[in-house]
Amino acid sequence: MLPHAKNRAASQGLTFYGTQYIILLLLTLFIGWFLGIERVLIPAMAKDIYHISSYLYILSFLAAFGFTKSVLNLVSGKISDDIGRKKLLLIGWLVAIPVPFIFYFSTSWNMIVLANIEVAVNQAFAWTMTVTAGLDLSRSTSRGLTVGLNEAAGYIGQATAGVITGYMTASYGLREASFLFGIVVVIVAIGTTALTIRETVGFARSENVGINQTGSSVSFLKMFTDTSWSNKLLFSYSQAGLIEKFVDVVFWGLMPLYLLSLHFSLFTTAVLVGIYQMTWGLLQIITGRLSDHIGRNVLIITGFWIDSTAMVGFVFFHGIVIIGLLSLLAGLGMAFLYPVIIAAVNDRVKPSERGTRLGIYRLWRDSGYGFGAIFVGILASALNIKSVFIGVALLMAVSGGIVMIACRINHCKS
């Protein structure tokens, strides 16, 4: 068991609780594996099994995923502050049980959309809790590293799952590959959560002891408006989280179709998309820790402008080597910005409000999947895929600029 609350502040840190944190990282890898099934297979199923030609209709699965996950992030963050992290983590995996069966037995695209709503519940409860529990365990001086390791595990999982299932598809077929891989991941994750995870919410509560808090406790509405708009720095992070998801919408929902249209095989497509995810995943370990030393905002702003550059590159280059390099560049940009934004939000909230405040940020961040799917779907259907690359590049450049302006107004050091 974890120690009594009064002893936790003294012992808090990843070194002291390394085993528990490693288990959380393993579960995050499982979460990435589960979501990674969709990265290549679902767009391919839309094309080859359901014969859907409308980009907006294809991306409806991402819109359903994004809006569901964003709202549940908010709910899970608030509830976890009250009842703890482990229960929601386990619920997230139990909800995932039907998903492989739906993928296998589905007879319409609407069933795939339904499955993605369940995947969103899994992600909102499970991934949110592994991030929050990891922050509970870590010291304030290592939270960039904490988030970087967590996000790295998840996105490495997504990258490897895409390649594994892409390879399995050649032997078993689209439906069979998604079912076999998915059901194994769910069973192992449920067992690991139930048998090995310990509750961590006491860390946040004990960390709050001794912090000077004047006045009554802050209402949820006040926290929501403050994180979403009133605090201009937190607003800049919230909009940044939303906009950066547009890049991921491109790589998740559109890039596989684009690469298949260039006559790349499903396996090659999985590898090219996987380069983006693997670069993002691996480098987050470095960038998260780097942000603990040099500051958050310089990495966030740089990351947005790197991704903007990569999106422009896809307009002009179509060879396999250049696409691979551009995917690597896009992954580099995401590694700079993604774990660092959530660490920056965490820097500016009270420990007792951590779950709720991070839930509010993740509400805006993951709603970017929904808004991004609509934006990308409409633009691709009305014009073409290259116009999507240009549109997303412009949004990323502007979003990075908003963070820079907010930092100057608030006199951020870095």
C-alpha positions, 0 to 999 in steps of 0.5 A, spaced: 500 500 500 502 507 499 503 510 505 499 514 509 497 521 507 501 525 512 508 521 510 506 522 502 509 529 501 516 527 504 516 521 499 513 524 493 517 522 487 518 518 481 524 515 484 520 513 490 514 510 487 518 508 480 514 501 480 507 504 480 509 509 475 512 504 471 505 500 471 502 506 469 506 507 463 505 500 461 497 501 462 498 507 457 502 503 452 496 499 452 491 505 451 495 507 445 495 500 442 487 500 443 487 506 440 492 505 435 488 499 432 484 505 429 489 509 426 490 505 419 484 500 419 478 504 420 480 509 414 481 503 410 475 499 412 471 506 410 474 505 403 474 498 402 469 495 406 463 500 406 465 504 400 464 511 403 467 516 398 465 523 402 471 525 407 466 528 411 462 522 412 468 518 413 471 523 419 464 522 422 467 517 427 473 522 429 468 527 430 464 522 435 470 520 438 473 527 439 466 530 442 465 524 447 472 524 449 472 532 451 466 532 455 468 525 459 475 528 460 471 534 464 467 529 468 472 524 469 477 530 472 472 532 477 469 525 479 477 523 480 478 529 485 472 526 489 473 518 489 480 517 486 483 515 480 483 507 480 476 506 479 475 510 473 481 507 470 478 500 471 471 503 468 475 505 462 477 498 460 471 495 462 467 500 457 472 497 452 470 490 452 465 491 446 469 494 441 473 489 438 466 485 437 463 491 434 469 492 429 468 484 427 461 484 427 459 491 424 454 491 418 454 499 417 459 505 418 454 507 424 456 501 428 463 503 427 461 510 429 458 507 435 464 503 437 468 510 437 464 513 442 466 507 446 473 508 445 472 515 447 470 513 454 475 508 454 480 514 453 477 519 457 477 515 463 483 511 462 488 515 459 486 521 463 487 517 469 494 515 468 496 522 466 493 525 473 495 519 477 502 520 474 502 527 476 500 525 483 506 521 484 511 526 481 514 532 484 513 539 481 520 539 479 519 533 474 512 534 472 514 535 464 518 529 464 512 525 468 507 528 462 513 526 457 513 519 459 506 518 459 504 521 452 511 517 449 508 511 452 501 512 449 503 514 442 509 509 441 503 504 443 499 507 437 505 507 432 507 500 434 499 498 434 498 501 427 504 497 424 502 491 427 495 491 425 497 493 418 502 487 418 496 482 421 491 485 416 495 482 410 494 475 413 488 475 417 484 481 414 481 488 416 476 485 421 480 479 424 486 483 425 482 489 429 478 483 433 484 479 435 489 485 437 483 489 441 481 483 445 488 481 447 489 488 449 483 489 453 483 483 457 491 484 459 489 491 461 483 490 465 487 484 469 493 489 470 489 495 473 485 490 477 491 487 480 497 492 481 494 499 481 494 503 487 490 509 489 494 516 488 489 521 489 491 522 497 498 525 494 494 531 491 490 532 497 496 531 502 500 536 497 495 541 498 496 541 505 500 547 507 499 551 501 496 558 502 489 558 500 485 564 502 477 565 501 472 559 500 474 553 495 473 555 488 467 553 484 467 549 478 464 554 474 469 559 476 475 554 474 471 553 468 471 560 466 478 561 468 481 556 465 477 557 458 477 564 458 479 569 464 486 567 465 489 569 458 495 564 459 490 558 460 486 561 455 492 560 450 493 553 452 486 551 451 486 554 444 493 551 443 490 544 445 484 544 441 488 547 434 494 542 435 489 536 434 487 538 427 494 535 425 492 529 428 486 529 425 489 529 418 494 524 420 489 519 423 483 520 418 485 523 412 493 521 411 491 514 410 486 515 405 491 520 401 497 515 402 493 509 399 490 514 393 498 515 392 498 507 391 502 506 397 500 499 400 497 498 407 503 496 410 507 502 407 501 507 409 502 504 416 509 505 417 509 512 414 503 514 419 507 510 424 513 515 423 509 521 425 507 517 431 513 514 433 517 520 433 512 524 437 512 518 442 519 517 443 521 525 443 516 527 448 521 523 453 526 528 452 522 535 450 518 534 457 524 533 461 527 539 457 521 543 459 522 542 466 529 546 465 528 551 460 521 553 460 514 551 457 513 556 452 519 556 448 518 549 446 510 550 445 511 556 440 516 552 436 512 546 436 506 549 433 511 553 427 514 546 426 508 543 425 505 548 420 512 548 416 511 540 415 503 541 413 506 546 407 511 540 405 505 535 404 502 540 399 509 540 394 512 533 395 509 526 394 515 521 394 516 516 399 522 518 402 520 526 403 513 524 406 517 520 411 521 526 413 515 530 413 512 525 418 518 525 422 518 533 422 510 533 424 512 528 430 518 533 432 513 539 432 508 535 436 513 532 441 515 539 442 508 542 444 503 536 446 506 534 453 509 541 455 502 544 454 499 540 459 505 541 464 504 548 463 497 548 465 499 544 471 504 549 473 498 554 474 493 550 478 492 548 485 494 541 487 487 540 490 484 542 483 488 538 479 484 533 476 478 538 475 483 543 471 486 538 467 479 535 465 477 542 463 483 543 459 482 536 456 475 538 454 478 543 449 484 539 447 480 533 445 474 537 442 479 539 437 478 532 434 471 534 433 472 541 430 478 538 426 474 533 423 468 537 421 474 543 418 478 537 415 472 534 412 468 540 409 475 543 406 477 536 403 470 535 400 469 542 397 476 543 395 481 537 395 486 534 400 492 539 399 487 545 401 487 541 408 494 541 409 494 549 407 488 550 412 491 546 418 498 550 417 495 557 417 491 555 423 497 552 427 501 558 425 496 563 428 495 558 434 502 558 436 502 566 435 497 567 440 501 563 445 507 567 444 502 574 445 499 571 451 506 570 454 508 577 453 502 580 456 503 575 462 511 576 462 513 569 462 520 568 463 520 562 457 
